């Protein structure tokens, strides 16, 4: 569908890109086109109608009676306005089968009708009659767009009740189909208002003339060539249409990618990582080829972009080394597939599940549900632990220490019993208990169990620790804490204190002085 739209629009764009001289111009009055005027031998169509348009507009604005006649000058009929020549009718203006004199008479009647209409539209009675009509059109447009909203909501309630951007806890965001329905509804309602405004402005000559001049200025600014490429000059309008076509191409390729994943790849039984790789390569391959075809059919000579490509290559080699490394790393990951979507990986201090592999980076969701964007070069230049590579089965090591004097066989029985009836622990391979050795404060054992959900290893380890602690208490097995014995060999310990502390201690320990007896006593 997108390709059909592209091919349908390309001839239009290619025609716009061509620089063709204007062969016709329109005689206008109050913003209305009356009839086309062709280019003559000496003047362009714009030059021929410029003076005529100005004189006609001045004649209608004054409101004085005017005379429009046809006279002969240099063997050609000329149209006059109050004896002033406004337009000469040439053989190029007359269609096949009609004489020049007949064409001049047709134009004279058209001018007379347009002038009479312009004067009627400037009368107060006409303005007073059209104002209620304009208000009625606005009211009808408002009611019609409200009715359209109600009918749309009744027929497609799910597409209009959901928010465009889902807040946390507000449910799922809109699907692409819902976005399309929202866009169609907005365009319909906007189209109603634009049509109503254009219809109302067409009732009055002043607003009609203003709209006409605005459109002329906009068309002239957008249609002026400014970008020379490949021997041609492209205008702003050409660039806008080309950009619109490119956006259609991008959306079309994205639609084909989603269709391939849903309708084809999911039914083949290929694992999800391979599906993502195939869809990724197809998306960028079609986008690259489609861009080349689009530029070539548009009329842009790709050989003219050789200088730009060389400059881009130098930029990639010098200033964009990091991006180039990540892009190449992304391609290597796509083809070699050391990591895939849904793999549980560990890169440095980061642990999480791979959710998307892009050309430049890889998205990893941690156990805390935080999305981390990791450059692809990290997966090739650093050590990566892929718990899901090849097989998702992994072994957990649980260290356990018990007090000296405990029966080692009872400890082994208790640890194996703690693993039983725990659904997250695999029965095959079976759990094992190893007596590692004699520690400083405990007998050291190690329990080895196998799991097939590496991303839940912390939950499983915690649950297993709870059960081990409970079952050790059940068997009266204690888990010791570190203890230290201090032995002093010297009976006398000399401790050195600073001089101030030593003097204070001596004064404190000295006996109190003896007081003399009072006088008169023996």
ABEGO torsion letter per residue (X at the ends): XAAAAAAAAAAAAAAAABBBBBABBBBBBGGBBABBBBBBAABBAAAAAAAAAAAAAAAAAAGBBBBBBBBBBGGBBBBBBGGBBABBBBAAABBBGBBAAAAAAAAAAAAAAAAAAAAAAABAAAAAAAAAAAAAAAAAAAAAAAAAAAAAAAABAAAAABBABBBBGAEBBBBAAAAAAAAAAAAAAAAAAAAAAAAAAAABAAAAAAAAAAAAAAAAAAABBABBBGGBBBBAAAAAAAAAAAAAAAAAAAAAAAAAAAAAAAAAGBBAAAAAAAAAAAAAAAAAAAAAAAAAAAGBBAAAAAAAAAAAAAAAAAAAAAAAAAAAAAAAAAAAGABBBGBBBBBEABBEBBABBBAABBBBBBAAGBBBBBBAAAAAABBBBBAABGBABBBBBBBBBBBBGBBAAAAAAAAAAAABGBAABBAOBBBBBBBAEBBAABBBBBBBBBBABAAAAAAAAAAAAAAAAAAAAAAGBBBBBBBBBBBBABABBBBBBBAAAAAAAAAAABBBBBBBBBBGBX
